[in-house]
Amino acid sequence: MNEKESIGVVGTGWVGLVTATCFAELGHPVVAVDIDAEKVEALRRGDVPIHEPKIDELLAGNAERLTFTTELDDALRATRLLFVCVDTPPTYSGDADLSRVRAVVEGLGDDGKHALVMKSTVPAGTGAAIRRDLPDIAYVSCPEFLKEGSAIDDFMHPDRVVIGADPGDEWAADAVADIYESLGGEMVRTDVASAEMIKLASNAFLATKISFINEIANVSEEVGADVTEVARGMGLDQRIGHSFLRAGLGYGGSCFPKDVSALKQLAGNTGYHFQLLTAVIEVNELQKRRVLKKLEKHLGSLAGRKIALLGLAFKPDTDDMREASSLVLASRLKGEGASVRAYDPVAERAARELLPDVEFCASAEEALDGAHAAVLVTEWPEFGKLDWAALRERMATPLVVDGRNFLDPDAVRAAGLTYEGIGRGNGAAAQGES
Ligand SMILES: NC(=O)c1ccc[n+]([C@@H]2O[C@H](COP(=O)([O-])OP(=O)(O)OC[C@H]3O[C@@H](n4cnc5c(N)ncnc54)[C@H](O)[C@@H]3O)[C@@H](O)[C@H]2O)c1
């Protein structure tokens, strides 16, 4: 008999699938539930519906411990701990949409035998509301901090594990702590509301850091500084650190935009105006559009121009297109009358539906054929190895806008192209520009 606790996981998206797979890797029998029958079928066959490094191997290696089902009851029968990993997208008001969470709660019933462990990102107060509806069920807030692209490593080597529970639910919090103990992250045991706020505040802080460095980039352009140098010098201060201090086209993805907005609305609903987050959101929106001005600086009107987007996913090593900067950029370019071609190593399938007017190409080289400019949108490693001298020959105009400050400006210029980064246009590094 297996001695490890059986675990139920509800939702098999990025968080749920990684959670289920990693718990199985730790030796736990896992029953993973999703309402998407096609996804469940695919997972039963061993087909992984997302692009995430290491997950295919880990899933295949733990197949005998993983059961995929569409029936919540299968999980309820097998386990006492139910990890909820359903999506909590934004509503039109910017609040988090908790309808999927509520659907799970309704399916659960108040049987007094189960604990609901919330990994989905939810507004502070959600746990208290669920506890009011289901007083006999135990409730633990255990927010997830993984990053797409390194989700397995993040899950298996957490910086910290936050476990929030209120009096009476200690047994469930202890059970969750036992499961996570072997992973070695610092354990933060706290109350439910504080655990919920830790997650929202962490994402809001990281988004703020990104918008901050993007504003520094925009000022750097005006005063002749290079933001990559500024960030390097700032980041060496241990109080600041290097991470999330990279200027670019702004943040996207399934978490930051919605979580920042949800925290802003949560504060607003209590009567508090969270001014800082209003600015963070606005800076991020404007940042995605600044590329247009850079293109116009060199090309004049964009009407009739062919613009090639290198990368579409919101970040490398994922095919997630949720809130990707490429969506706004492509639509703005279209709005200006440009034609848009694009290449992404893995996100094409997810992007096709969202970008019906974009011409998809099989390689960066093909995308750049006849292009008046290349815009690097996602810093896929393969874009660091492009032969710009050869690419220049294919392009109608030798212009590169590096939306992630990922390329080597000197190498691109040495190949005979004009290079525009973010926040480094007028700095010393640009003096040799043609
Ligand atoms: N993606 C990330 O990087 C990340 C990181 C940390 C936290 N989070 C949070 O985790 C949660 C899940 O995010 P995700 O990116 O994995 O979402 P996702 O959209 O990729 O997956 C959600 C899954 O839940 C399923 N689902 C919806 N309702 C269901 C129900 N009633 N019963 C069973 N399954 C149901 C959906 O079919 C889908 O497969 C969100 O709250 C998100 O904010 C996400």
The ligand as an SDF file (V2000), in Angstrom:
LIG
                    3D

 44 48  0  0  0  0  0  0  0  0999 V2000
   -0.3760   30.3030  -14.9850 N   0  0  0  0  0  0  0  0  0  0  0  0
    0.4300   30.7400  -14.0410 C   0  0  0  0  0  0  0  0  0  0  0  0
    1.6050   31.0260  -14.2950 O   0  0  0  0  0  0  0  0  0  0  0  0
   -0.0500   30.8910  -12.6250 C   0  0  0  0  0  0  0  0  0  0  0  0
    0.8880   31.0440  -11.5970 C   0  0  0  0  0  0  0  0  0  0  0  0
    0.4380   31.1810  -10.2840 C   0  0  0  0  0  0  0  0  0  0  0  0
   -0.9320   31.1940  -10.0160 C   0  0  0  0  0  0  0  0  0  0  0  0
   -1.8290   31.0710  -11.0500 N   0  0  0  0  0  0  0  0  0  0  0  0
   -3.2570   31.0470  -10.7180 C   0  0  0  0  0  0  0  0  0  0  0  0
   -3.6930   29.6970  -10.7370 O   0  0  0  0  0  0  0  0  0  0  0  0
   -5.0290   29.6000  -11.2440 C   0  0  0  0  0  0  0  0  0  0  0  0
   -5.0460   28.6880  -12.4560 C   0  0  0  0  0  0  0  0  0  0  0  0
   -4.2670   29.2720  -13.4760 O   0  0  0  0  0  0  0  0  0  0  0  0
   -3.8830   28.4820  -14.8020 P   0  0  0  0  0  0  0  0  0  0  0  0
   -2.9870   29.3690  -15.5740 O   0  0  0  0  0  0  0  0  0  0  0  0
   -3.4640   27.1170  -14.4400 O   0  0  0  0  0  0  0  0  0  0  0  0
   -5.3270   28.4360  -15.5110 O   0  0  0  0  0  0  0  0  0  0  0  0
   -5.7240   27.6220  -16.8290 P   0  0  0  0  0  0  0  0  0  0  0  0
   -6.7720   28.4330  -17.5120 O   0  0  0  0  0  0  0  0  0  0  0  0
   -4.4920   27.2350  -17.5930 O   0  0  0  0  0  0  0  0  0  0  0  0
   -6.3690   26.2620  -16.2750 O   0  0  0  0  0  0  0  0  0  0  0  0
   -7.5630   26.2280  -15.5420 C   0  0  0  0  0  0  0  0  0  0  0  0
   -8.1830   24.8390  -15.7340 C   0  0  0  0  0  0  0  0  0  0  0  0
   -9.2830   24.7120  -14.8390 O   0  0  0  0  0  0  0  0  0  0  0  0
  -10.3150   23.9990  -15.5310 C   0  0  0  0  0  0  0  0  0  0  0  0
  -11.5970   24.2450  -14.8630 N   0  0  0  0  0  0  0  0  0  0  0  0
  -12.3540   25.3640  -14.8720 C   0  0  0  0  0  0  0  0  0  0  0  0
  -13.4570   25.1840  -14.1170 N   0  0  0  0  0  0  0  0  0  0  0  0
  -13.3820   23.9350  -13.6040 C   0  0  0  0  0  0  0  0  0  0  0  0
  -14.2080   23.1810  -12.7230 C   0  0  0  0  0  0  0  0  0  0  0  0
  -15.3320   23.6720  -12.2130 N   0  0  0  0  0  0  0  0  0  0  0  0
  -13.8260   21.9250  -12.4180 N   0  0  0  0  0  0  0  0  0  0  0  0
  -12.6790   21.3950  -12.9300 C   0  0  0  0  0  0  0  0  0  0  0  0
  -11.8610   22.0810  -13.7420 N   0  0  0  0  0  0  0  0  0  0  0  0
  -12.2070   23.3270  -14.0720 C   0  0  0  0  0  0  0  0  0  0  0  0
  -10.2450   24.5300  -16.9430 C   0  0  0  0  0  0  0  0  0  0  0  0
  -10.8840   23.6600  -17.8560 O   0  0  0  0  0  0  0  0  0  0  0  0
   -8.7170   24.6030  -17.1460 C   0  0  0  0  0  0  0  0  0  0  0  0
   -8.2100   23.3930  -17.6610 O   0  0  0  0  0  0  0  0  0  0  0  0
   -5.4640   31.0320  -11.5330 C   0  0  0  0  0  0  0  0  0  0  0  0
   -6.1350   31.5460  -10.4300 O   0  0  0  0  0  0  0  0  0  0  0  0
   -4.1340   31.7650  -11.7240 C   0  0  0  0  0  0  0  0  0  0  0  0
   -4.2380   33.1240  -11.4180 O   0  0  0  0  0  0  0  0  0  0  0  0
   -1.4170   30.9000  -12.3360 C   0  0  0  0  0  0  0  0  0  0  0  0
  1  2  1  0
  2  3  2  0
  2  4  1  0
  4  5  1  0
  4 44  2  0
  5  6  2  0
  6  7  1  0
  7  8  2  0
  8  9  1  0
  8 44  1  0
  9 10  1  0
  9 42  1  0
 10 11  1  0
 11 12  1  0
 11 40  1  0
 12 13  1  0
 13 14  1  0
 14 15  2  0
 14 16  1  0
 14 17  1  0
 17 18  1  0
 18 19  2  0
 18 20  1  0
 18 21  1  0
 21 22  1  0
 22 23  1  0
 23 24  1  0
 23 38  1  0
 24 25  1  0
 25 26  1  0
 25 36  1  0
 26 27  1  0
 26 35  1  0
 27 28  2  0
 28 29  1  0
 29 30  1  0
 29 35  2  0
 30 31  1  0
 30 32  2  0
 32 33  1  0
 33 34  2  0
 34 35  1  0
 36 37  1  0
 36 38  1  0
 38 39  1  0
 40 41  1  0
 40 42  1  0
 42 43  1  0
M  CHG  2   8   1  16  -1
M  END
$$$$
